[in-house]
Amino acid sequence: MSLEMEHHCPACGEERTFWRAASTLMHLGEKVKWRCTECEYGLVRIGDIDTSVEA
């Protein structure tokens, strides 16, 4: 269980460090909320699904 990750921030437009803000276990997998350390942009991951990825 990592408390930080490197990820592209759409708001900042570059790679940033994201901090783990919260998590819960669901029937789909673990739901984890992440926050950008620079701009507070938030994203959610459930298993391999990432809300910051455009469809």
PDB file of N, CA, C, O and CB in Angstrom:
ATOM      1  N   MET A   1       0.846  -1.171   0.000  1.00  0.00           N
ATOM      2  CA  MET A   1       0.000   0.000   0.000  1.00  0.00           C
ATOM      3  C   MET A   1       0.895   1.237   0.000  1.00  0.00           C
ATOM      4  O   MET A   1       1.484   1.596   1.020  1.00  0.00           O
ATOM      5  CB  MET A   1      -0.965  -0.004   1.221  1.00  0.00           C
ATOM      6  N   SER A   2       0.981   1.857  -1.120  1.00  0.00           N
ATOM      7  CA  SER A   2       1.789   3.061  -1.254  1.00  0.00           C
ATOM      8  C   SER A   2       0.956   4.290  -0.904  1.00  0.00           C
ATOM      9  O   SER A   2      -0.241   4.334  -1.188  1.00  0.00           O
ATOM     10  CB  SER A   2       2.358   3.180  -2.682  1.00  0.00           C
ATOM     11  N   LEU A   3       1.583   5.276  -0.294  1.00  0.00           N
ATOM     12  CA  LEU A   3       0.885   6.506   0.064  1.00  0.00           C
ATOM     13  C   LEU A   3       1.085   7.608  -0.968  1.00  0.00           C
ATOM     14  O   LEU A   3       0.470   8.670  -0.869  1.00  0.00           O
ATOM     15  CB  LEU A   3       1.351   6.986   1.417  1.00  0.00           C
ATOM     16  N   GLU A   4       1.946   7.363  -1.963  1.00  0.00           N
ATOM     17  CA  GLU A   4       2.140   8.338  -3.025  1.00  0.00           C
ATOM     18  C   GLU A   4       2.436   7.629  -4.333  1.00  0.00           C
ATOM     19  O   GLU A   4       2.881   6.482  -4.350  1.00  0.00           O
ATOM     20  CB  GLU A   4       3.272   9.309  -2.674  1.00  0.00           C
ATOM     21  N   MET A   5       2.177   8.341  -5.442  1.00  0.00           N
ATOM     22  CA  MET A   5       2.466   7.796  -6.767  1.00  0.00           C
ATOM     23  C   MET A   5       2.771   8.948  -7.716  1.00  0.00           C
ATOM     24  O   MET A   5       2.319  10.074  -7.506  1.00  0.00           O
ATOM     25  CB  MET A   5       1.273   6.939  -7.298  1.00  0.00           C
ATOM     26  N   GLU A   6       3.526   8.664  -8.738  1.00  0.00           N
ATOM     27  CA  GLU A   6       3.776   9.619  -9.808  1.00  0.00           C
ATOM     28  C   GLU A   6       2.727   9.371 -10.887  1.00  0.00           C
ATOM     29  O   GLU A   6       2.507   8.231 -11.298  1.00  0.00           O
ATOM     30  CB  GLU A   6       5.241   9.485 -10.381  1.00  0.00           C
ATOM     31  N   HIS A   7       2.079  10.450 -11.346  1.00  0.00           N
ATOM     32  CA  HIS A   7       0.998  10.323 -12.319  1.00  0.00           C
ATOM     33  C   HIS A   7       0.880  11.629 -13.074  1.00  0.00           C
ATOM     34  O   HIS A   7       1.202  12.687 -12.533  1.00  0.00           O
ATOM     35  CB  HIS A   7      -0.349   9.953 -11.632  1.00  0.00           C
ATOM     36  N   HIS A   8       0.420  11.575 -14.321  1.00  0.00           N
ATOM     37  CA  HIS A   8       0.185  12.799 -15.095  1.00  0.00           C
ATOM     38  C   HIS A   8      -1.016  13.536 -14.523  1.00  0.00           C
ATOM     39  O   HIS A   8      -2.091  12.955 -14.376  1.00  0.00           O
ATOM     40  CB  HIS A   8      -0.040  12.477 -16.599  1.00  0.00           C
ATOM     41  N   CYS A   9      -0.839  14.812 -14.199  1.00  0.00           N
ATOM     42  CA  CYS A   9      -1.932  15.638 -13.694  1.00  0.00           C
ATOM     43  C   CYS A   9      -2.501  16.458 -14.848  1.00  0.00           C
ATOM     44  O   CYS A   9      -1.793  17.298 -15.403  1.00  0.00           O
ATOM     45  CB  CYS A   9      -1.447  16.566 -12.535  1.00  0.00           C
ATOM     46  N   PRO A  10      -3.767  16.237 -15.225  1.00  0.00           N
ATOM     47  CA  PRO A  10      -4.368  17.000 -16.315  1.00  0.00           C
ATOM     48  C   PRO A  10      -4.449  18.499 -16.014  1.00  0.00           C
ATOM     49  O   PRO A  10      -4.358  19.316 -16.930  1.00  0.00           O
ATOM     50  CB  PRO A  10      -5.752  16.466 -16.609  1.00  0.00           C
ATOM     51  N   ALA A  11      -4.617  18.864 -14.759  1.00  0.00           N
ATOM     52  CA  ALA A  11      -4.721  20.274 -14.391  1.00  0.00           C
ATOM     53  C   ALA A  11      -3.375  20.988 -14.498  1.00  0.00           C
ATOM     54  O   ALA A  11      -3.314  22.122 -14.972  1.00  0.00           O
ATOM     55  CB  ALA A  11      -5.268  20.408 -12.975  1.00  0.00           C
ATOM     56  N   CYS A  12      -2.305  20.342 -14.067  1.00  0.00           N
ATOM     57  CA  CYS A  12      -0.956  20.920 -14.119  1.00  0.00           C
ATOM     58  C   CYS A  12      -0.319  20.739 -15.498  1.00  0.00           C
ATOM     59  O   CYS A  12       0.500  21.554 -15.922  1.00  0.00           O
ATOM     60  CB  CYS A  12      -0.063  20.281 -13.046  1.00  0.00           C
ATOM     61  N   GLY A  13      -0.701  19.664 -16.195  1.00  0.00           N
ATOM     62  CA  GLY A  13      -0.164  19.393 -17.518  1.00  0.00           C
ATOM     63  C   GLY A  13       1.172  18.671 -17.522  1.00  0.00           C
ATOM     64  O   GLY A  13       1.848  18.643 -18.550  1.00  0.00           O
ATOM     65  N   GLU A  14       1.568  18.088 -16.402  1.00  0.00           N
ATOM     66  CA  GLU A  14       2.824  17.339 -16.337  1.00  0.00           C
ATOM     67  C   GLU A  14       2.776  16.301 -15.215  1.00  0.00           C
ATOM     68  O   GLU A  14       1.805  16.233 -14.461  1.00  0.00           O
ATOM     69  CB  GLU A  14       4.015  18.299 -16.126  1.00  0.00           C
ATOM     70  N   GLU A  15       3.831  15.496 -15.116  1.00  0.00           N
ATOM     71  CA  GLU A  15       3.915  14.474 -14.076  1.00  0.00           C
ATOM     72  C   GLU A  15       4.028  15.144 -12.707  1.00  0.00           C
ATOM     73  O   GLU A  15       4.818  16.069 -12.521  1.00  0.00           O
ATOM     74  CB  GLU A  15       5.123  13.529 -14.325  1.00  0.00           C
ATOM     75  N   ARG A  16       3.236  14.670 -11.763  1.00  0.00           N
ATOM     76  CA  ARG A  16       3.233  15.197 -10.400  1.00  0.00           C
ATOM     77  C   ARG A  16       3.153  14.046  -9.406  1.00  0.00           C
ATOM     78  O   ARG A  16       2.844  12.911  -9.771  1.00  0.00           O
ATOM     79  CB  ARG A  16       2.054  16.182 -10.191  1.00  0.00           C
ATOM     80  N   THR A  17       3.432  14.351  -8.171  1.00  0.00           N
ATOM     81  CA  THR A  17       3.258  13.381  -7.093  1.00  0.00           C
ATOM     82  C   THR A  17       1.834  13.505  -6.577  1.00  0.00           C
ATOM     83  O   THR A  17       1.367  14.603  -6.275  1.00  0.00           O
ATOM     84  CB  THR A  17       4.299  13.606  -5.942  1.00  0.00           C
ATOM     85  N   PHE A  18       1.147  12.373  -6.477  1.00  0.00           N
ATOM     86  CA  PHE A  18      -0.198  12.314  -5.918  1.00  0.00           C
ATOM     87  C   PHE A  18      -0.143  11.584  -4.582  1.00  0.00           C
ATOM     88  O   PHE A  18       0.555  10.580  -4.439  1.00  0.00           O
ATOM     89  CB  PHE A  18      -1.185  11.611  -6.897  1.00  0.00           C
ATOM     90  N   TRP A  19      -0.888  12.101  -3.604  1.00  0.00           N
ATOM     91  CA  TRP A  19      -0.968  11.480  -2.286  1.00  0.00           C
ATOM     92  C   TRP A  19      -2.280  10.733  -2.143  1.00  0.00           C
ATOM     93  O   TRP A  19      -3.324  11.196  -2.602  1.00  0.00           O
ATOM     94  CB  TRP A  19      -0.826  12.533  -1.175  1.00  0.00           C
ATOM     95  N   ARG A  20      -2.221   9.580  -1.506  1.00  0.00           N
ATOM     96  CA  ARG A  20      -3.401   8.766  -1.242  1.00  0.00           C
ATOM     97  C   ARG A  20      -4.251   9.479  -0.188  1.00  0.00           C
ATOM     98  O   ARG A  20      -3.804   9.668   0.943  1.00  0.00           O
ATOM     99  CB  ARG A  20      -3.003   7.324  -0.769  1.00  0.00           C
ATOM    100  N   ALA A  21      -5.474   9.874  -0.553  1.00  0.00           N
ATOM    101  CA  ALA A  21      -6.340  10.633   0.339  1.00  0.00           C
ATOM    102  C   ALA A  21      -7.305   9.740   1.120  1.00  0.00           C
ATOM    103  O   ALA A  21      -7.615  10.020   2.278  1.00  0.00           O
ATOM    104  CB  ALA A  21      -7.121  11.654  -0.455  1.00  0.00           C
ATOM    105  N   ALA A  22      -7.780   8.657   0.478  1.00  0.00           N
ATOM    106  CA  ALA A  22      -8.738   7.760   1.125  1.00  0.00           C
ATOM    107  C   ALA A  22      -8.826   6.466   0.334  1.00  0.00           C
ATOM    108  O   ALA A  22      -8.463   6.417  -0.842  1.00  0.00           O
ATOM    109  CB  ALA A  22     -10.137   8.426   1.245  1.00  0.00           C
ATOM    110  N   SER A  23      -9.308   5.428   0.984  1.00  0.00           N
ATOM    111  CA  SER A  23      -9.543   4.163   0.285  1.00  0.00           C
ATOM    112  C   SER A  23     -10.624   3.372   0.982  1.00  0.00           C
ATOM    113  O   SER A  23     -10.849   3.507   2.185  1.00  0.00           O
ATOM    114  CB  SER A  23      -8.256   3.336   0.200  1.00  0.00           C
ATOM    115  N   THR A  24     -11.295   2.537   0.189  1.00  0.00           N
ATOM    116  CA  THR A  24     -12.314   1.646   0.721  1.00  0.00           C
ATOM    117  C   THR A  24     -12.377   0.409  -0.164  1.00  0.00           C
ATOM    118  O   THR A  24     -12.052   0.476  -1.350  1.00  0.00           O
ATOM    119  CB  THR A  24     -13.702   2.354   0.800  1.00  0.00           C
ATOM    120  N   LEU A  25     -12.785  -0.697   0.394  1.00  0.00           N
ATOM    121  CA  LEU A  25     -12.884  -1.936  -0.359  1.00  0.00           C
ATOM    122  C   LEU A  25     -14.313  -2.096  -0.860  1.00  0.00           C
ATOM    123  O   LEU A  25     -15.265  -2.033  -0.083  1.00  0.00           O
ATOM    124  CB  LEU A  25     -12.458  -3.152   0.507  1.00  0.00           C
ATOM    125  N   MET A  26     -14.453  -2.306  -2.179  1.00  0.00           N
ATOM    126  CA  MET A  26     -15.753  -2.474  -2.817  1.00  0.00           C
ATOM    127  C   MET A  26     -15.789  -3.830  -3.509  1.00  0.00           C
ATOM    128  O   MET A  26     -14.769  -4.512  -3.602  1.00  0.00           O
ATOM    129  CB  MET A  26     -16.036  -1.325  -3.828  1.00  0.00           C
ATOM    130  N   HIS A  27     -16.958  -4.216  -3.990  1.00  0.00           N
ATOM    131  CA  HIS A  27     -17.072  -5.485  -4.700  1.00  0.00           C
ATOM    132  C   HIS A  27     -16.305  -5.459  -6.022  1.00  0.00           C
ATOM    133  O   HIS A  27     -15.964  -6.519  -6.546  1.00  0.00           O
ATOM    134  CB  HIS A  27     -18.540  -5.814  -4.954  1.00  0.00           C
ATOM    135  N   LEU A  28     -16.025  -4.270  -6.574  1.00  0.00           N
ATOM    136  CA  LEU A  28     -15.255  -4.135  -7.815  1.00  0.00           C
ATOM    137  C   LEU A  28     -13.746  -4.151  -7.564  1.00  0.00           C
ATOM    138  O   LEU A  28     -12.962  -4.331  -8.496  1.00  0.00           O
ATOM    139  CB  LEU A  28     -15.641  -2.846  -8.529  1.00  0.00           C
ATOM    140  N   GLY A  29     -13.349  -3.967  -6.332  1.00  0.00           N
ATOM    141  CA  GLY A  29     -11.935  -3.882  -5.970  1.00  0.00           C
ATOM    142  C   GLY A  29     -11.729  -2.737  -4.998  1.00  0.00           C
ATOM    143  O   GLY A  29     -12.694  -2.185  -4.468  1.00  0.00           O
ATOM    144  N   GLU A  30     -10.488  -2.382  -4.763  1.00  0.00           N
ATOM    145  CA  GLU A  30     -10.190  -1.291  -3.850  1.00  0.00           C
ATOM    146  C   GLU A  30     -10.376   0.055  -4.555  1.00  0.00           C
ATOM    147  O   GLU A  30      -9.818   0.275  -5.629  1.00  0.00           O
ATOM    148  CB  GLU A  30      -8.756  -1.421  -3.302  1.00  0.00           C
ATOM    149  N   LYS A  31     -11.153   0.945  -3.957  1.00  0.00           N
ATOM    150  CA  LYS A  31     -11.365   2.298  -4.467  1.00  0.00           C
ATOM    151  C   LYS A  31     -10.409   3.220  -3.715  1.00  0.00           C
ATOM    152  O   LYS A  31     -10.447   3.302  -2.487  1.00  0.00           O
ATOM    153  CB  LYS A  31     -12.870   2.758  -4.295  1.00  0.00           C
ATOM    154  N   VAL A  32      -9.548   3.916  -4.468  1.00  0.00           N
ATOM    155  CA  VAL A  32      -8.548   4.789  -3.857  1.00  0.00           C
ATOM    156  C   VAL A  32      -8.682   6.191  -4.437  1.00  0.00           C
ATOM    157  O   VAL A  32      -8.710   6.367  -5.655  1.00  0.00           O
ATOM    158  CB  VAL A  32      -7.113   4.236  -4.080  1.00  0.00           C
ATOM    159  N   LYS A  33      -8.763   7.184  -3.563  1.00  0.00           N
ATOM    160  CA  LYS A  33      -8.800   8.582  -3.977  1.00  0.00           C
ATOM    161  C   LYS A  33      -7.400   9.168  -3.838  1.00  0.00           C
ATOM    162  O   LYS A  33      -6.739   8.984  -2.816  1.00  0.00           O
ATOM    163  CB  LYS A  33      -9.833   9.394  -3.135  1.00  0.00           C
ATOM    164  N   TRP A  34      -6.950   9.882  -4.887  1.00  0.00           N
ATOM    165  CA  TRP A  34      -5.618  10.489  -4.918  1.00  0.00           C
ATOM    166  C   TRP A  34      -5.753  11.986  -5.141  1.00  0.00           C
ATOM    167  O   TRP A  34      -6.679  12.437  -5.815  1.00  0.00           O
ATOM    168  CB  TRP A  34      -4.736   9.850  -6.026  1.00  0.00           C
ATOM    169  N   ARG A  35      -4.823  12.763  -4.571  1.00  0.00           N
ATOM    170  CA  ARG A  35      -4.792  14.217  -4.723  1.00  0.00           C
ATOM    171  C   ARG A  35      -3.414  14.668  -5.186  1.00  0.00           C
ATOM    172  O   ARG A  35      -2.395  14.192  -4.688  1.00  0.00           O
ATOM    173  CB  ARG A  35      -5.166  14.913  -3.401  1.00  0.00           C
ATOM    174  N   CYS A  36      -3.392  15.599  -6.152  1.00  0.00           N
ATOM    175  CA  CYS A  36      -2.152  16.197  -6.632  1.00  0.00           C
ATOM    176  C   CYS A  36      -1.595  17.102  -5.539  1.00  0.00           C
ATOM    177  O   CYS A  36      -2.340  17.870  -4.931  1.00  0.00           O
ATOM    178  CB  CYS A  36      -2.382  16.993  -7.954  1.00  0.00           C
ATOM    179  N   THR A  37      -0.291  17.018  -5.286  1.00  0.00           N
ATOM    180  CA  THR A  37       0.321  17.835  -4.239  1.00  0.00           C
ATOM    181  C   THR A  37       0.428  19.305  -4.630  1.00  0.00           C
ATOM    182  O   THR A  37       0.559  20.162  -3.757  1.00  0.00           O
ATOM    183  CB  THR A  37       1.694  17.299  -3.906  1.00  0.00           C
ATOM    184  N   GLU A  38       0.374  19.614  -5.929  1.00  0.00           N
ATOM    185  CA  GLU A  38       0.540  20.990  -6.386  1.00  0.00           C
ATOM    186  C   GLU A  38      -0.790  21.742  -6.484  1.00  0.00           C
ATOM    187  O   GLU A  38      -0.892  22.879  -6.024  1.00  0.00           O
ATOM    188  CB  GLU A  38       1.231  21.002  -7.732  1.00  0.00           C
ATOM    189  N   CYS A  39      -1.810  21.114  -7.079  1.00  0.00           N
ATOM    190  CA  CYS A  39      -3.049  21.845  -7.376  1.00  0.00           C
ATOM    191  C   CYS A  39      -4.292  21.265  -6.713  1.00  0.00           C
ATOM    192  O   CYS A  39      -5.382  21.819  -6.857  1.00  0.00           O
ATOM    193  CB  CYS A  39      -3.263  21.881  -8.852  1.00  0.00           C
ATOM    194  N   GLU A  40      -4.145  20.155  -5.987  1.00  0.00           N
ATOM    195  CA  GLU A  40      -5.273  19.487  -5.328  1.00  0.00           C
ATOM    196  C   GLU A  40      -6.245  18.815  -6.297  1.00  0.00           C
ATOM    197  O   GLU A  40      -7.359  18.470  -5.902  1.00  0.00           O
ATOM    198  CB  GLU A  40      -6.024  20.482  -4.493  1.00  0.00           C
ATOM    199  N   TYR A  41      -5.842  18.620  -7.575  1.00  0.00           N
ATOM    200  CA  TYR A  41      -6.668  17.859  -8.513  1.00  0.00           C
ATOM    201  C   TYR A  41      -6.860  16.464  -7.933  1.00  0.00           C
ATOM    202  O   TYR A  41      -5.903  15.866  -7.440  1.00  0.00           O
ATOM    203  CB  TYR A  41      -6.013  17.797  -9.946  1.00  0.00           C
ATOM    204  N   GLY A  42      -8.073  15.939  -7.983  1.00  0.00           N
ATOM    205  CA  GLY A  42      -8.355  14.622  -7.441  1.00  0.00           C
ATOM    206  C   GLY A  42      -8.721  13.619  -8.513  1.00  0.00           C
ATOM    207  O   GLY A  42      -9.372  13.956  -9.502  1.00  0.00           O
ATOM    208  N   LEU A  43      -8.296  12.378  -8.308  1.00  0.00           N
ATOM    209  CA  LEU A  43      -8.696  11.294  -9.194  1.00  0.00           C
ATOM    210  C   LEU A  43      -9.005  10.068  -8.352  1.00  0.00           C
ATOM    211  O   LEU A  43      -8.560   9.946  -7.211  1.00  0.00           O
ATOM    212  CB  LEU A  43      -7.593  10.986 -10.243  1.00  0.00           C
ATOM    213  N   VAL A  44      -9.771   9.168  -8.938  1.00  0.00           N
ATOM    214  CA  VAL A  44     -10.171   7.942  -8.251  1.00  0.00           C
ATOM    215  C   VAL A  44      -9.729   6.760  -9.089  1.00  0.00           C
ATOM    216  O   VAL A  44      -9.858   6.774 -10.313  1.00  0.00           O
ATOM    217  CB  VAL A  44     -11.709   7.902  -7.999  1.00  0.00           C
ATOM    218  N   ARG A  45      -9.213   5.747  -8.435  1.00  0.00           N
ATOM    219  CA  ARG A  45      -8.879   4.480  -9.092  1.00  0.00           C
ATOM    220  C   ARG A  45      -9.637   3.363  -8.389  1.00  0.00           C
ATOM    221  O   ARG A  45      -9.659   3.269  -7.162  1.00  0.00           O
ATOM    222  CB  ARG A  45      -7.333   4.210  -9.069  1.00  0.00           C
ATOM    223  N   ILE A  46     -10.253   2.524  -9.207  1.00  0.00           N
ATOM    224  CA  ILE A  46     -10.896   1.307  -8.696  1.00  0.00           C
ATOM    225  C   ILE A  46     -10.256   0.165  -9.454  1.00  0.00           C
ATOM    226  O   ILE A  46     -10.537  -0.033 -10.636  1.00  0.00           O
ATOM    227  CB  ILE A  46     -12.483   1.328  -8.878  1.00  0.00           C
ATOM    228  N   GLY A  47      -9.409  -0.581  -8.793  1.00  0.00           N
ATOM    229  CA  GLY A  47      -8.642  -1.618  -9.469  1.00  0.00           C
ATOM    230  C   GLY A  47      -7.758  -0.980 -10.522  1.00  0.00           C
ATOM    231  O   GLY A  47      -6.888  -0.177 -10.185  1.00  0.00           O
ATOM    232  N   ASP A  48      -7.962  -1.320 -11.805  1.00  0.00           N
ATOM    233  CA  ASP A  48      -7.190  -0.755 -12.908  1.00  0.00           C
ATOM    234  C   ASP A  48      -7.910   0.397 -13.599  1.00  0.00           C
ATOM    235  O   ASP A  48      -7.380   0.949 -14.564  1.00  0.00           O
ATOM    236  CB  ASP A  48      -6.877  -1.831 -13.915  1.00  0.00           C
ATOM    237  N   ILE A  49      -9.090   0.774 -13.141  1.00  0.00           N
ATOM    238  CA  ILE A  49      -9.860   1.855 -13.740  1.00  0.00           C
ATOM    239  C   ILE A  49      -9.420   3.178 -13.120  1.00  0.00           C
ATOM    240  O   ILE A  49      -9.358   3.318 -11.898  1.00  0.00           O
ATOM    241  CB  ILE A  49     -11.389   1.627 -13.545  1.00  0.00           C
ATOM    242  N   ASP A  50      -9.116   4.148 -13.987  1.00  0.00           N
ATOM    243  CA  ASP A  50      -8.575   5.436 -13.558  1.00  0.00           C
ATOM    244  C   ASP A  50      -9.471   6.552 -14.096  1.00  0.00           C
ATOM    245  O   ASP A  50      -9.680   6.629 -15.306  1.00  0.00           O
ATOM    246  CB  ASP A  50      -7.100   5.619 -14.049  1.00  0.00           C
ATOM    247  N   THR A  51     -10.010   7.423 -13.225  1.00  0.00           N
ATOM    248  CA  THR A  51     -10.932   8.475 -13.659  1.00  0.00           C
ATOM    249  C   THR A  51     -10.242   9.609 -14.415  1.00  0.00           C
ATOM    250  O   THR A  51     -10.922  10.428 -15.033  1.00  0.00           O
ATOM    251  CB  THR A  51     -11.653   9.039 -12.465  1.00  0.00           C
ATOM    252  N   SER A  52      -8.918   9.679 -14.382  1.00  0.00           N
ATOM    253  CA  SER A  52      -8.224  10.758 -15.094  1.00  0.00           C
ATOM    254  C   SER A  52      -7.989  10.435 -16.571  1.00  0.00           C
ATOM    255  O   SER A  52      -7.547  11.300 -17.326  1.00  0.00           O
ATOM    256  CB  SER A  52      -6.894  11.045 -14.421  1.00  0.00           C
ATOM    257  N   VAL A  53      -8.278   9.211 -16.986  1.00  0.00           N
ATOM    258  CA  VAL A  53      -8.076   8.790 -18.372  1.00  0.00           C
ATOM    259  C   VAL A  53      -9.320   9.146 -19.183  1.00  0.00           C
ATOM    260  O   VAL A  53     -10.439   8.803 -18.802  1.00  0.00           O
ATOM    261  CB  VAL A  53      -7.776   7.257 -18.457  1.00  0.00           C
ATOM    262  N   GLU A  54      -9.114   9.837 -20.301  1.00  0.00           N
ATOM    263  CA  GLU A  54     -10.255  10.204 -21.149  1.00  0.00           C
ATOM    264  C   GLU A  54     -10.739   8.992 -21.931  1.00  0.00           C
ATOM    265  O   GLU A  54      -9.947   8.138 -22.329  1.00  0.00           O
ATOM    266  CB  GLU A  54      -9.874  11.347 -22.117  1.00  0.00           C
ATOM    267  N   ALA A  55     -12.056   8.927 -22.147  1.00  0.00           N
ATOM    268  CA  ALA A  55     -12.653   7.795 -22.863  1.00  0.00           C
ATOM    269  C   ALA A  55     -12.386   7.844 -24.337  1.00  0.00           C
ATOM    270  O   ALA A  55     -12.823   6.961 -25.074  1.00  0.00           O
ATOM    271  CB  ALA A  55     -14.130   7.749 -22.632  1.00  0.00           C
TER     272      ALA A  55
END
